Amino acid sequence: MNKICNLYNKIVLEIQNNSDRELDFENVDGIYESIFNFPSYKLLAIKGDSAFIKECYYKILDRPVDPIAYKLLLTRLKNKQNSRLYIIKELTNSQEAIIKCTKIDWENR
């Protein structure tokens, strides 16, 4: 059993060291939130445009953002060509999100 635990910890550390995204494991607080009904207010509250874009892709499209889309969206946010709300709506209404059946919970808190 100790060998399995040690191997698991080694793998987790290696993944975290080679990724710009922390591993988040489900906990009781987030049990009702998923890519099938993630709350919009939590996406809108993310600090930093870079983190916002990355998290939108994870929560709405269930994948990392590709480099071209990342640069485009980051530029549009910085130049105020698109709002955060616009980006969330565009991703949510995309063909990819429709196929994957991901949704956003638009309830405000």
N, CA, C and O of each residue as an XYZ file, in Angstrom:
436
protein
N       0.821     -1.193      0.000
C       0.000      0.000      0.000
C       0.867      1.259      0.000
O       0.561      2.222     -0.702
N       1.928      1.254      0.770
C       2.815      2.418      0.807
C       3.433      2.696     -0.554
O       3.613      3.854     -0.928
N       3.763      1.637     -1.301
C       4.336      1.825     -2.629
C       3.357      2.521     -3.555
O       3.747      3.390     -4.335
N       2.096      2.147     -3.476
C       1.070      2.768     -4.313
C       0.906      4.245     -3.948
O       0.827      5.102     -4.829
N       0.856      4.535     -2.661
C       0.718      5.923     -2.205
C       1.916      6.766     -2.642
O       1.754      7.897     -3.100
N       3.105      6.213     -2.500
C       4.305      6.939     -2.904
C       4.312      7.188     -4.406
O       4.683      8.275     -4.851
N       3.911      6.204     -5.185
C       3.848      6.347     -6.631
C       2.827      7.416     -7.018
O       3.091      8.262     -7.872
N       1.679      7.366     -6.390
C       0.628      8.348     -6.649
C       1.137      9.765     -6.360
O       0.968     10.668     -7.180
N       1.754      9.954     -5.200
C       2.277     11.275     -4.823
C       3.347     11.747     -5.792
O       3.408     12.933     -6.117
N       4.183     10.842     -6.252
C       5.227     11.188     -7.209
C       4.615     11.646     -8.537
O       5.073     12.621     -9.133
N       3.596     10.949     -8.989
C       2.923     11.308    -10.237
C       2.250     12.674    -10.113
O       2.371     13.509    -11.009
N       1.546     12.903     -9.012
C       0.873     14.184     -8.797
C       1.883     15.321     -8.784
O       1.655     16.355     -9.412
N       2.992     15.148     -8.081
C       4.023     16.190     -8.035
C       4.603     16.457     -9.415
O       4.830     17.610     -9.782
N       4.842     15.410    -10.175
C       5.397     15.581    -11.518
C       4.427     16.329    -12.425
O       4.841     17.194    -13.197
N       3.157     16.006    -12.339
C       2.149     16.697    -13.139
C       2.084     18.167    -12.748
O       2.035     19.041    -13.614
N       2.084     18.441    -11.451
C       2.005     19.822    -10.990
C       3.248     20.612    -11.391
O       3.142     21.794    -11.718
N       4.404     19.994    -11.373
C       5.634     20.693    -11.735
C       5.727     20.965    -13.227
O       6.450     21.871    -13.642
N       5.012     20.198    -14.042
C       5.075     20.355    -15.491
C       3.818     20.985    -16.069
O       3.557     20.862    -17.265
N       3.047     21.649    -15.243
C       1.799     22.243    -15.700
C       1.652     23.629    -15.098
O       2.111     23.881    -13.984
N       1.011     24.529    -15.838
C       0.748     25.850    -15.291
C      -0.588     25.900    -14.562
O      -1.036     26.968    -14.145
N      -1.214     24.756    -14.412
C      -2.499     24.669    -13.742
C      -2.403     23.713    -12.561
O      -1.896     22.599    -12.691
N      -2.892     24.155    -11.414
C      -2.881     23.294    -10.242
C      -3.922     22.199    -10.400
O      -4.938     22.378    -11.071
N      -3.654     21.075     -9.776
C      -4.648     20.014     -9.763
C      -5.665     20.310     -8.676
O      -5.303     20.552     -7.525
N      -6.921     20.290     -9.038
C      -7.987     20.522     -8.071
C      -8.818     19.254     -7.963
O      -9.351     18.756     -8.955
N      -8.917     18.748     -6.763
C      -9.721     17.568     -6.540
C     -11.047     17.997     -5.941
O     -11.113     18.953     -5.167
N     -12.092     17.290     -6.301
C     -13.420     17.616     -5.786
C     -13.407     17.601     -4.262
O     -12.739     16.782     -3.631
N     -14.153     18.515     -3.702
C     -14.362     18.518     -2.265
C     -15.848     18.761     -2.016
O     -16.614     19.004     -2.949
N     -16.228     18.695     -0.796
C     -17.639     18.823     -0.445
C     -18.203     20.160     -0.899
O     -19.349     20.226     -1.342
N     -17.409     21.234     -0.795
C     -17.902     22.561     -1.158
C     -18.267     22.654     -2.637
O     -19.191     23.388     -2.987
N     -17.575     21.938     -3.507
C     -17.816     22.044     -4.931
C     -18.587     20.894     -5.534
O     -18.615     20.739     -6.755
N     -19.205     20.094     -4.710
C     -19.826     18.866     -5.210
C     -20.989     19.135     -6.167
O     -21.273     18.308     -7.033
N     -21.666     20.280     -6.025
C     -22.813     20.560     -6.891
C     -22.427     21.377     -8.116
O     -23.288     21.729     -8.921
N     -21.150     21.679     -8.264
C     -20.685     22.442     -9.412
C     -19.888     21.522    -10.316
O     -19.024     20.774     -9.857
N     -20.179     21.583    -11.575
C     -19.441     20.774    -12.530
C     -19.483     21.468    -13.874
O     -20.057     22.549    -14.002
N     -18.882     20.856    -14.870
C     -18.945     21.438    -16.200
C     -20.347     21.353    -16.781
O     -20.603     21.892    -17.858
N     -21.246     20.695    -16.094
C     -22.609     20.585    -16.593
C     -23.529     21.650    -16.020
O     -24.684     21.748    -16.434
N     -23.043     22.449    -15.080
C     -23.846     23.570    -14.554
C     -22.985     24.531    -13.737
O     -23.390     24.947    -12.651
N     -21.823     24.885    -14.235
C     -20.915     25.735    -13.462
C     -21.490     27.147    -13.335
O     -22.017     27.687    -14.308
N     -21.395     27.752    -12.144
C     -21.975     29.085    -11.925
C     -21.193     30.191    -12.647
O     -19.970     30.274    -12.542
N     -21.917     31.025    -13.371
C     -21.284     32.117    -14.116
C     -20.609     33.116    -13.181
O     -19.556     33.659    -13.515
N     -21.202     33.362    -12.017
C     -20.626     34.357    -11.112
C     -19.216     33.967    -10.650
O     -18.393     34.835    -10.362
N     -18.945     32.668    -10.581
C     -17.603     32.236    -10.175
C     -16.592     32.494    -11.287
O     -15.447     32.852    -11.010
N     -17.000     32.318    -12.534
C     -16.097     32.639    -13.640
C     -15.851     34.143    -13.700
O     -14.715     34.581    -13.882
N     -16.896     34.922    -13.549
C     -16.765     36.381    -13.620
C     -15.913     36.940    -12.482
O     -15.337     38.020    -12.619
N     -15.824     36.228    -11.371
C     -15.066     36.701    -10.205
C     -13.571     36.356    -10.271
O     -12.806     36.791     -9.411
N     -13.153     35.593    -11.264
C     -11.742     35.186    -11.354
C     -10.860     36.401    -11.565
O     -11.146     37.241    -12.418
N      -9.803     36.495    -10.800
C      -8.864     37.615    -10.919
C      -7.874     37.332    -12.049
O      -7.311     36.241    -12.141
N      -7.677     38.315    -12.889
C      -6.714     38.201    -13.978
C      -7.336     37.628    -15.237
O      -8.014     36.601    -15.200
N      -7.096     38.307    -16.357
C      -7.671     37.877    -17.627
C      -7.141     36.528    -18.085
O      -7.889     35.725    -18.644
N      -5.879     36.274    -17.858
C      -5.269     35.010    -18.263
C      -5.932     33.840    -17.551
O      -6.334     32.866    -18.188
N      -6.045     33.933    -16.248
C      -6.683     32.872    -15.452
C      -8.150     32.725    -15.846
O      -8.673     31.612    -15.897
N      -8.812     33.848    -16.123
C     -10.212     33.812    -16.526
C     -10.389     33.008    -17.816
O     -11.255     32.136    -17.889
N      -9.581     33.295    -18.823
C      -9.694     32.597    -20.112
C      -9.445     31.108    -19.943
O     -10.209     30.286    -20.450
N      -8.385     30.760    -19.236
C      -8.056     29.344    -19.036
C      -9.180     28.612    -18.305
O      -9.546     27.496    -18.673
N      -9.716     29.241    -17.281
C     -10.763     28.582    -16.498
C     -12.065     28.470    -17.287
O     -12.790     27.486    -17.143
N     -12.369     29.465    -18.118
C     -13.560     29.381    -18.973
C     -13.482     28.161    -19.876
O     -14.461     27.430    -20.028
N     -12.325     27.945    -20.469
C     -12.180     26.782    -21.347
C     -12.323     25.474    -20.574
O     -12.951     24.529    -21.051
N     -11.732     25.425    -19.370
C     -11.859     24.200    -18.570
C     -13.306     23.966    -18.140
O     -13.794     22.837    -18.195
N     -13.987     25.018    -17.716
C     -15.334     24.849    -17.179
C     -16.406     24.767    -18.261
O     -17.421     24.097    -18.070
N     -16.198     25.439    -19.398
C     -17.233     25.448    -20.432
C     -16.969     24.403    -21.513
O     -17.901     23.743    -21.973
N     -15.714     24.245    -21.923
C     -15.412     23.313    -23.005
C     -14.691     22.052    -22.528
O     -14.414     21.151    -23.320
N     -14.394     21.995    -21.244
C     -13.758     20.817    -20.646
C     -12.422     20.475    -21.314
O     -12.116     19.310    -21.567
N     -11.641     21.519    -21.589
C     -10.321     21.322    -22.199
C      -9.495     22.585    -22.037
O     -10.037     23.649    -21.736
N      -8.191     22.478    -22.234
C      -7.355     23.683    -22.185
C      -7.602     24.549    -23.421
O      -7.985     24.055    -24.481
N      -7.377     25.827    -23.260
C      -7.508     26.761    -24.378
C      -6.317     26.576    -25.321
O      -5.186     26.391    -24.873
N      -6.580     26.626    -26.625
C      -5.478     26.511    -27.578
C      -4.758     27.859    -27.650
O      -5.374     28.894    -27.398
N      -3.467     27.866    -27.989
C      -2.658     29.091    -27.950
C      -3.206     30.240    -28.803
O      -3.138     31.396    -28.383
N      -3.733     29.955    -29.961
C      -4.244     31.024    -30.835
C      -5.469     31.689    -30.219
O      -5.554     32.916    -30.183
N      -6.412     30.895    -29.738
C      -7.613     31.442    -29.098
C      -7.238     32.205    -27.829
O      -7.813     33.253    -27.536
N      -6.282     31.679    -27.085
C      -5.839     32.347    -25.848
C      -5.326     33.757    -26.144
O      -5.736     34.721    -25.496
N      -4.436     33.872    -27.115
C      -3.867     35.187    -27.465
C      -4.945     36.137    -27.974
O      -4.963     37.313    -27.611
N      -5.837     35.628    -28.810
C      -6.911     36.442    -29.360
C      -7.829     36.969    -28.257
O      -8.119     38.165    -28.210
N      -8.285     36.084    -27.374
C      -9.190     36.496    -26.302
C      -8.509     37.435    -25.310
O      -9.121     38.391    -24.834
N      -7.251     37.162    -25.003
C      -6.518     38.028    -24.080
C      -6.399     39.437    -24.660
O      -6.591     40.422    -23.948
N      -6.083     39.530    -25.942
C      -5.982     40.833    -26.608
C      -7.329     41.545    -26.611
O      -7.403     42.744    -26.342
N      -8.380     40.814    -26.913
C      -9.720     41.416    -26.951
C     -10.166     41.913    -25.583
O     -10.813     42.956    -25.486
N      -9.828     41.183    -24.530
C     -10.156     41.651    -23.180
C      -9.358     42.897    -22.823
O      -9.906     43.868    -22.302
N      -8.067     42.864    -23.106
C      -7.209     44.018    -22.769
C      -7.616     45.268    -23.539
O      -7.552     46.375    -23.003
N      -8.035     45.100    -24.798
C      -8.445     46.237    -25.626
C      -9.922     46.577    -25.474
O     -10.440     47.451    -26.169
N     -10.596     45.882    -24.564
C     -12.016     46.082    -24.278
C     -12.897     45.886    -25.512
O     -13.936     46.531    -25.657
N     -12.465     44.981    -26.402
C     -13.274     44.623    -27.571
C     -14.355     43.622    -27.190
O     -15.421     43.593    -27.806
N     -14.091     42.814    -26.195
C     -15.059     41.854    -25.663
C     -15.062     41.958    -24.147
O     -14.043     42.256    -23.525
N     -16.226     41.707    -23.569
C     -16.323     41.645    -22.111
C     -16.191     40.191    -21.675
O     -16.255     39.280    -22.500
N     -16.011     39.985    -20.400
C     -15.955     38.623    -19.866
C     -17.293     37.911    -20.093
O     -17.331     36.737    -20.459
N     -18.364     38.629    -19.873
C     -19.685     38.043    -20.073
C     -19.872     37.603    -21.526
O     -20.432     36.537    -21.782
N     -19.416     38.404    -22.462
C     -19.509     38.059    -23.883
C     -18.748     36.765    -24.177
O     -19.246     35.895    -24.890
N     -17.553     36.646    -23.630
C     -16.734     35.445    -23.860
C     -17.418     34.209    -23.284
O     -17.449     33.161    -23.930
N     -17.958     34.321    -22.089
C     -18.672     33.190    -21.489
C     -19.846     32.777    -22.377
O     -20.041     31.590    -22.636
N     -20.620     33.748    -22.838
C     -21.781     33.439    -23.680
C     -21.354     32.818    -25.006
O     -21.981     31.864    -25.465
N     -20.302     33.339    -25.625
C     -19.829     32.787    -26.896
C     -19.364     31.340    -26.735
O     -19.694     30.487    -27.559
N     -18.604     31.063    -25.682
C     -18.142     29.693    -25.455
C     -19.315     28.770    -25.136
O     -19.369     27.638    -25.617
N     -20.243     29.250    -24.332
C     -21.404     28.447    -23.952
C     -22.281     28.117    -25.154
O     -22.855     27.031    -25.227
N     -22.384     29.047    -26.088
C     -23.222     28.840    -27.274
C     -22.466     28.200    -28.432
O     -23.032     28.016    -29.510
N     -21.204     27.860    -28.227
C     -20.414     27.264    -29.297
C     -20.890     25.846    -29.603
O     -21.491     25.179    -28.761
N     -20.612     25.411    -30.806
C     -20.978     24.050    -31.219
C     -20.310     23.012    -30.315
O     -20.902     21.982    -29.990
N     -19.072     23.297    -29.917
C     -18.342     22.359    -29.048
C     -19.051     22.179    -27.707
O     -19.194     21.054    -27.229
N     -19.494     23.276    -27.101
C     -20.201     23.189    -25.815
C     -21.538     22.472    -25.976
O     -21.957     21.719    -25.096
N     -22.197     22.708    -27.093
C     -23.478     22.043    -27.351
C     -23.276     20.536    -27.481
O     -24.042     19.752    -26.920
N     -22.249     20.135    -28.218
C     -21.956     18.709    -28.385
C     -21.597     18.062    -27.050
O     -22.019     16.943    -26.757
N     -20.819     18.776    -26.248
C     -20.371     18.228    -24.961
C     -21.426     18.349    -23.871
O     -21.251     17.813    -22.776
N     -22.522     19.051    -24.161
C     -23.631     19.241    -23.207
C     -23.207     19.978    -21.945
O     -23.760     19.734    -20.873
N     -22.238     20.870    -22.058
C     -21.846     21.670    -20.897
C     -22.746     22.889    -20.817
O     -23.221     23.398    -21.832
N     -22.970     23.342    -19.613
C     -23.883     24.476    -19.389
C     -23.275     25.421    -18.355
O     -22.357     25.069    -17.614
N     -23.815     26.610    -18.337
C     -23.462     27.596    -17.316
C     -24.724     27.912    -16.534
O     -25.797     28.095    -17.110
N     -24.588     27.973    -15.233
C     -25.688     28.372    -14.360
C     -25.626     29.893    -14.273
O     -24.666     30.442    -13.732
N     -26.636     30.576    -14.799
C     -26.636     32.043    -14.855
C     -27.204     32.680    -13.611
O     -27.416     33.893    -13.590
N     -27.459     31.907    -12.571
C     -27.974     32.467    -11.320
C     -26.922     33.396    -10.723
O     -25.749     33.037    -10.628
N     -27.346     34.582    -10.324
C     -26.418     35.550     -9.718
C     -26.423     35.409     -8.212
O     -27.438     35.082     -7.596
N     -25.266     35.663     -7.640
C     -25.169     35.623     -6.166
C     -24.592     36.898     -5.662
O     -24.428     37.065     -4.453
